[in-house]
Amino acid sequence: MIELDPATHFKLFTLENFLDQRMCREIIAEMIAVAGDPATVYGRDSSGSVDEGIRRAMRNTPSSATVEMVTYKLDECRRAVEEHFGVSLGACEEPQFLRYRVGDFFVAHQDGNTGLMRMDTEARRVSVVIFLNEQSDLPQEDTYCGGSLLFHDWRGGQSSMALPASRKAGTFVAFRSETTHEVTPVTYGERYSIVSWYR
């Protein structure tokens, strides 16, 4: 990997404490308490399908009150995201609550705004990840290892950059939806996050 700052190179927009620690713990507890479904991928059909060769994770949806609270906070943040990226954005999609267990991953992909597909997901302009627990280099309680959010830029011989593992639970990260990114396999613990997309 090259030694560049992904926040600068990929023009990421980040906010610490988008959700406070207590709220992160409560959302994780809700996610653990409900049955989940395998997370889907898009590309072959517009309704999404399960393909564990591309993405292995569970989608565990908490209460409607929690979904509404996160959606409200995303809407409150929209203007700051618009200013950062210099774009006009509409509403965000309903957030997805994701649980990555040991071995789970998502291969390198783009979320939309590429002009390559004629699907509803192509309308996505800015992608968002909210981290609910902390990543660690060494196994520790309530953390996970592996599961890095990795960004790729293959133009002009560039390669890959991961977000630092030191980010806190509750951190919000936004990036252009056409940015190639992946989640590397989780090697310890469970990775909890929320994803959504501004259109």
NUPA-404490 format. One record per residue: residue in one letter; x, y, z of N, C-alpha, C in turn. Coordinates in steps of 0.05 Angstrom, whole numbers, plus 5000, padded with zeros to 4 digits. Layout:
AXYZXYZXYZ/...
***
This chain:
M501749765000500050005000501750255000/I500850464987502350704987501750865012/E503551045019503251195044502051475038/L499551485032498051735029495751735049/D494751965055492451995073489951945057/P488351735062485951685047483951915049/A483852045072481952265076482452485056/T485052545051485752755032485552655004/H486752424998486952324971484152274959/F482352164975479652094965477652304973/K478552524984476752744992474452655010/L475152485029473052385047472052605066/F469552585073468352755093467952585118/T469152665141468852505165467952685188/L466352555206465452685230465652485253/E467152555273467252385297464752455314/N463852255329461552285347458952355332/F458652255307456152285294453952145311/L454651915322453051785342454751755367/D453651805390455251785415455651485422/Q457451435440458251165448455851005459/R454151135475451750995486449950905463/M449451085444447651015422448750795406/C451450795401452650575386452250305400/R452650305426452250055441449349965440/E447450155442444650085441443849975414/I444850095392444249995365445349715362/I447849665371449049395368447349195384/A446549265408444849085423442249015409/E441049215396438649165380439148985357/M441449025343442148865320442648575328/I443848535351444348255360441748115367/A439848275377437248155386435348075364/V435848175339433948105317435247915298/A433647755285434647575264435447745240/G437547665227438547805204438147645178/D438547775156438547655130441247705117/P442147525099444647585085444347845068/A446448005069446448255054446548195024/T445248355009445048314980447048474965/V447448404939449048554921447348624896/Y448148834882446648924859448448904834/G447248884811448748874787447548674767/R446848444776445648244758442648294755/D441448374777438548454775438048684794/S436048834788435549084803434449044831/S433448804837432348764864434548664883/G436848604874439048504891438848204895/S441148094900441347804904443547744924/V443447514936445547424954447747284938/D450147374940452447244927454847254947/E455247034961457247034982460147024971/G460447004945463047034933463847334930/I461847504932462247794929461947934956/R459947864971459347994996458347795016/R459647785039458547615061458347785086/A455847845093455248005117452247965122/M451448035146448548015153447448295156/R444948325147443448575151441448525173/N441948655196440348625220439048895226/T436448915220435049175223433949205251/P434649425264433649475291430749595290/S429849705311427149805313426650035293/S424150085286423550305267424350575280/A424150595306424950845319427950895315/T429550685316432450725312433050795283/V431650655264432050715236431251005230/E429051095242428151375238430151575250/M431251515273433151695286435651715269/V436751495258439151505242438551655216/T436251605204435451745179435252045184/Y434052125207433852405214436652535216/K438452395230441152505233442652525207/L442152335189443352345162442252585147/D439652635149438452865136439553125147/E439953145173441053385186443953445175/C445353235168448153255160448453315130/R446253295115446353315086447653565076/R446953795088447954055078451054065080/A452153965102455053965106456353775085/V455053555079456153375059456053505031/E453853645025453553785000455853984997/E456354145018458454345017461154225013/H461754005026464353875024464853774996/F462853644983463153524957462353714934/G461153954941460354144920458154034902/V456253894914454053784898451453834913/S449253824898446653844910445553564913/L444653494937443853224943440853214951/G439552994944436852944954436952784979/A434752654985434552495009436452255008/C436952145031438551905033436751655032/E437951435024436451175024436151085053/E434250905058433950795085436550665092/P437550725116440150605124439950305127/Q442250175121442549885125444349845149/F443649665167445149605191446549335186/L449249335186450749105177452448985199/R452548725199454048575219455948385204/Y458548445206460548275193461848095215/R461647835211462847655230465547555219/V467047395234469647305225469347175197/G471047255179470947155152469247315133/D467547495143465747645126467347875112/F466347955089467748145072465848265051/F466848455036465448565012467648634992/V467748504969469848554949469848834939/A471948924925472149184914469749234895/H468449464899466049534883465649834884/Q463649924869462750204869459750194875/D458850404888455950414896454150544875/G455250704857453550834837454951074826/N453451234810454351484798456651434779/T456651194766458851124747458051164718/G455451164713454551174685454750904671/L455350694686455750434673453250254673/M451450304691449050134694446550304692/R444450174684441850314683440050194705/M440850244730439350134752438850364772/D436950324790436250524810438650594827/T440350404833442650464851444650654837/E444450684811446250864797445851154805/A443451214817442851494826444351564851/R445751374864447251444888449551624881/R449851844896451952044891454052044912/V453252014938455152014960454451774978/S456451614984456051385002456951455030/V455651335050456251385078456651125093/V458651115110459050895129459251015157/I457650905176457850995204458850745219/F461050775233462250555248461050545276/L460050315284458750285310460650175331/N462750045323464749955342467550005330/E469549975347472250055338473749815327/Q475449885307477249695296479849705312/S481149475314483649465330485649295315/D488249355319490349195307490748935322/L490048935348490248695365487548635377/P486848375381484248305392483848435419/Q481548575422480748695447477748665450/E476748685474473848665479472348885464/D470148815452468349005438469549135414/T471749015403472949125378472948895358/Y473848965334474348765313477048805300/C478148595289480648615273479948545244/G481648645226480948615198478648795192/G477048735172474648885166475249175159/S477549235147478349505140476649605117/L475949865118474749995095477150095078/L477449965054479750015037478750155012/F480150365004479550524980481650464959/H480750454934482550394911482550614891/D484850674880485150864859487250754840/W486350634818488150504800488950684777/R488050934777488851124756491751214760/G493251214740495951314741497751154759/G497250894762498950724778498550744808/Q496450874817495850894846494950614855/S494950574881493950314891491850354913/S492150224935490050214955490850354981/M488750454995489250585021486950515040/A487650445065485650375085485350615104/L482950645115482550835136484150745161/P485250925176486650845200484850685219/A485950495233484350325251483650475277/S484650715281484350855306481651015308/R480051005287477551165288475751055309/K474151235321472451165344469751075334/A468450915351465650845347463951095345/G462051105326460451335322461451515300/T463751445287464851605266463351575240/F462851795226461451815201463551865179/V463451705158465351745135463651745110/A463951965093462551985068464552005045/F463851895022465551904999463851884974/R464951974951463451954926462751664920/S460351624911459451344906460851204884/E462151344866463651214845466451134854/T467251194879469751104889469850804894/T471850674884472150384888473050334917/H471650154930472250104958471549814965/E472449714987471849444996472049435026/V471049215037471349145065472948885066/T475348895077477048655079475848465099/P476648205097475548005116476048075145/V473948035161474248065190475747825201/T477747875218479447655229478847605258/Y477547785272476947755300474547925307/G472847825324470547985334468448015312/E466748215316464648275297464648575291/R464348645266464448915256461549015252/Y460749225266458049335263458149605250/S456449645230456549905216453749965204/I453350215197450950295183451850415156/V450450355135451150475109448550605098/S449050815082446850945068448051095045/W446251215028447151355004445351595000/Y446651824996445252064987444952054957/R442652144947442152144918442152424907/
***
